[in-house]
Amino acid sequence: MESDFWQQRWREQRIGWHQPKVNAWLREYWASLELPPGSRVFVPLCGKSLDMLWLVRQGHEVVGVELSPLVLAAFCEEQGLQAEQQEEERFVRHHAQCIHLLEGDFFHLRPSDLGKVQGVWDRAALVALPEPMRGEYARHLASLLDPGTQVLLVTMEYPAGEMEGPPFSVSAAEVQEIFGGAFHVKLLETGDMLAGNPSLRERGLNRLVEQVWQLRRF
Ligand SMILES: C[S@@+](CC[C@H](N)C(=O)[O-])C[C@H]1O[C@@H](n2cnc3c(N)ncnc32)[C@H](O)[C@@H]1O
């Protein structure tokens, strides 16, 4: 998806992906990554996800990247964060307490923009991208991470043709294919999510499962 697509969705507040609560998979599986206290966590394509605040409450520093300046301003205002802004070469950095929000394009990130991260939370990031971009997303993510870095990834799968993404259906085979060259890939859980997603049912879905993955960079 192009930048304009997302900017327009935010301007029109058509943000059906935004969850008013912390993601249940994150709560359930984050501890299984066994990250050291104080470690830094990367949240790609972060939007204004409340998951970032939960991660801070678990003792992490969080660094998110998001295209839209509107979103980052809204996040800071809604959460009462007084962010300092700093112009960097490729990003504007909004920094408040333990959260760094990088305004700019994920695909322009370099490891030095993130600092050393030990964990990644990907919910609605990979699945926000169409198939031709997902391999590049996985390669670029791998290029930003040191060996040993752990990723908790949520994907979704639904019958081809029932809905146009985003969110896109991503098969287990595709997860293996795009991440398997740089990560150990482990499926943690598969859950039927149709009942909890009335808006996706209205868009035509008759089946929807989410899969939770633990990836470890090697
Ligand atoms: C589907 S939303 C998910 C947001 C968040 N992960 C959540 O769970 O609420 C995808 C977000 O990624 C942002 N985005 C899309 N492409 C991006 C890119 N190349 N770099 C940074 N952010 C991007 C969009 O503006 C949008 O806020």
The ligand as a Tripos MOL2 file, in Angstrom:
@<TRIPOS>MOLECULE
LIG
   27    29     1     0     0
SMALL
NO_CHARGES

@<TRIPOS>ATOM
      1 C1         -3.1550   -1.6040    9.8850 C.3       1 LIG1
      2 S1         -2.3870   -0.2990   10.7540 S.3       1 LIG1
      3 C2         -1.8160   -1.1270   12.2130 C.3       1 LIG1
      4 C3         -1.3330   -0.2190   13.2910 C.3       1 LIG1
      5 C4         -0.8790   -0.9300   14.5840 C.3       1 LIG1
      6 N1          0.1080   -1.9650   14.3390 N.3       1 LIG1
      7 C5         -2.0440   -1.4690   15.3480 C.2       1 LIG1
      8 O1         -2.0370   -2.6660   15.7040 O.co2     1 LIG1
      9 O2         -2.9860   -0.7080   15.6430 O.co2     1 LIG1
     10 C6         -0.9240   -0.0770    9.7940 C.3       1 LIG1
     11 C7         -0.1930    1.2160   10.1280 C.3       1 LIG1
     12 O3          1.0480    1.2490    9.4580 O.3       1 LIG1
     13 C8          1.2890    2.5330    8.9440 C.3       1 LIG1
     14 N2          2.1960    2.3080    7.8000 N.ar      1 LIG1
     15 C9          1.8860    1.7570    6.6110 C.ar      1 LIG1
     16 N3          2.9770    1.6350    5.8370 N.ar      1 LIG1
     17 C10         4.0190    2.1070    6.5740 C.ar      1 LIG1
     18 C11         5.4180    2.2460    6.3250 C.ar      1 LIG1
     19 N4          5.9660    1.8660    5.1620 N.pl3     1 LIG1
     20 N5          6.1880    2.7780    7.2980 N.ar      1 LIG1
     21 C12         5.6500    3.1760    8.4850 C.ar      1 LIG1
     22 N6          4.3280    3.0680    8.7750 N.ar      1 LIG1
     23 C13         3.5160    2.5400    7.8270 C.ar      1 LIG1
     24 C14        -0.0840    3.0810    8.5860 C.3       1 LIG1
     25 O4         -0.1240    4.4950    8.5820 O.3       1 LIG1
     26 C15        -0.9370    2.4990    9.7120 C.3       1 LIG1
     27 O5         -1.0040    3.3590   10.8190 O.3       1 LIG1
@<TRIPOS>BOND
     1     1     2 1
     2     2     3 1
     3     2    10 1
     4     3     4 1
     5     4     5 1
     6     5     6 1
     7     5     7 1
     8     7     8 2
     9     7     9 1
    10    10    11 1
    11    11    12 1
    12    11    26 1
    13    12    13 1
    14    13    14 1
    15    13    24 1
    16    14    15 ar
    17    14    23 ar
    18    15    16 ar
    19    16    17 ar
    20    17    18 ar
    21    17    23 ar
    22    18    19 1
    23    18    20 ar
    24    20    21 ar
    25    21    22 ar
    26    22    23 ar
    27    24    25 1
    28    24    26 1
    29    26    27 1
@<TRIPOS>SUBSTRUCTURE
     1 LIG1         1 GROUP 0 **** ****
